[in-house]
């Protein structure tokens, strides 16, 4: 299943309290990544409130970056990336970056005001 595995202290890969889940359905992987973003990075719904449009752009940047590697069309993902470059962390793993994009979309849905169409 796509559930985060918690490790006590800093003994897991990457020195964080969670390891990245790489198996499960797309929905499970996205949910696990969103949980990691909340728990490990502190990107809670409260933190994300008011940033829905930025979260959408960040997801688009990951998707654009993936299409650059597969079809030869070159679009600069930084044109979409809404934050400082140090937060841009694409990988060489297409599935991992799709999961990141999906988790950003999930965060955007949660941050989108319910009274706004």
N, C-alpha and C positions, 0 to 999 in steps of 0.2 A: 504494500500500500504506500501511497505518497504521504507519509506522515514523517515529521521531523523526528530525528533521534537525538535526544538530549544527552549531553555528556557533562559530568560534573567538572566544574572548573574550566581550565584551558587545555585539557588533554586531548581534544579532538583535532582533526586536521584543520589547519587554518587558525588554530588558537582560539576558536569561538566556542560557545556553549552548545552549538548545534552543528550537525553535519548535513550536507546538502543531499537530499533524496534524489535518486536518479532513476527509480523504477516506479511504475504505477501508471494509472491513466493520466491523460492530460489534465483533467479536472483535479485529480488528487495531487499531481505535481504542482499545479498552480496554487492550490490551497496551502500546500506545505511551504511553498516559497513565500506566500503572503504572510503566513504565520511567522516565518523566519524574519521577514522584514519588520514585523511588529515587535517581536520579542527581542531580536538581536540588534536591530538598527534603530528601534524606537519610533518607527513610522506608523503610529497608531492612527485611528480614525480622527481623533482630535487633532493630531499633528497635521494630517492630510486635509482637514477641512479648509475649504477655500482654495485648494490647489488642484482641483479636478482637471482643469484644462492643461496644466503643466504635466500631470500624470499621463494624460492622453498623448501629449506630444512626446513624452519619454518612451512610451510604448511604441509609438510610430517610429521613433529613431531606431529602436531595436529591430523592428520589422524591415525598415528600409535597409538597414545594414545587412540583414540576411538576404534580401533580394539582390543586393549588389554582388554577393558572392555566388549566386546561383544562375543569374541570367545575363550577366555582363553589362547591365544598365548601371551606370554610376550616378548615384545621387548621394550627396554628402549628408550622412545622418546627423551631423552637427547642426545642420540647418533646422532640425526639429528639436534637438536636445535643449531642454529649457534651463539646465543648471550648469554649474561650473564643470569644467572638463574632468576634474578629479573624481566626479561621481559617475562618469561614463565608463562602464566596465563590461564591454562585450567580451565574449569568449570565442574559442574555436569550435565550440559545441553548439550546433544548431538547436538541438532540443533544449539545452539549458537557456539559450537566449530567447527561445519561444516561451519558455516558462516564465522568464523574467518579464517579458512583454505582457503575458497573460496576467501575472500578478499585479503589474502596474495598471492594467485595465480594471481588474477587480478593485483595486484601491480607488481608481477614478469613479467607478460606479458607487462605491461607498461614500465618496466625498461629494458626489454630485447632489446639490440641494434638491430635495424631493418636490419642492414647489416650483422648480424650474424645468420647463419642457426640454 
